[in-house]
Amino acid sequence: MADPESPFRIERTDGGVRFTFDVTAEPTERQRKLARFDHFEIPCDEGAVLGGDDSAPPPLAYFASALAF
């Protein structure tokens, strides 16, 4: 049984499986953003060429990593 307080839920349906995530994302300054998932904070930023400070991985790096996982 899933934890009702968890930000991640799995439901089995007649059509398959439904995954639900509770994630918030907000802009901070310049091109930086911060996502929150449960007790994790996930920063991202763009490189200088796109107006960022290159202070964290860009969103595409997280996407590519997710596909690799």
N, C-alpha and C positions, 0 to 999 in steps of 0.2 A: 504494500500500500504506500502511496506517495505521501511525503511529508506536506501537510497543508501550508506550512510556512515557507516551503522551498520556492525559489524563483524559477525552478525548472520542473515542468510537469509532463508526464507521458499519459496519454489516454488511448486505449484501444477502441477502435470503431469498426463498424461493418466494412468500411472502405480501406482500413489499414490502421496506421498509428499516427496520432497527432502529437507533436512536440510543442510545448508552449514555454517561452522564456519571458521573464519580466526584466527588461533592460531599459535603462534611461541613458540618453546621450544628450550632451549640451555643449554649445560652443563656449570657449573660455576667452582667449584673446588671440588676435590675429587669426591664423588658420588652425589653432589648437582646439581640440575637442576632448571631452572626457566622458567615457561610458561607465556606467555602474551596473554590475551584475552581482547580486547578493553582497558579499563582503569584498569583492574585487573591484578595483578601479583600473580602467584600461585607457591610457592616454594615447592620442595620436596627433600628428602634426604633419604638415607638408614641408618639402624642401624650399629653399630660398627662391628657386625658379618659379614656384607657385605662390609666393608671398608668405611662406612660413619661416620658422626658425630652425627646422630640422632637429627639434628637441625630443622627438619620439618617432616611432615608425609611422609611415603614412598608412592611411586606410587600406590601400591596395596590398600592402605587406601583410596585414592581418587577414585579409581575404585569401591571399595566396597561401598563407600558413594554414588557414582553416581547411582549404582543399587538400593540402599535403597531409594534414592529420587524419 
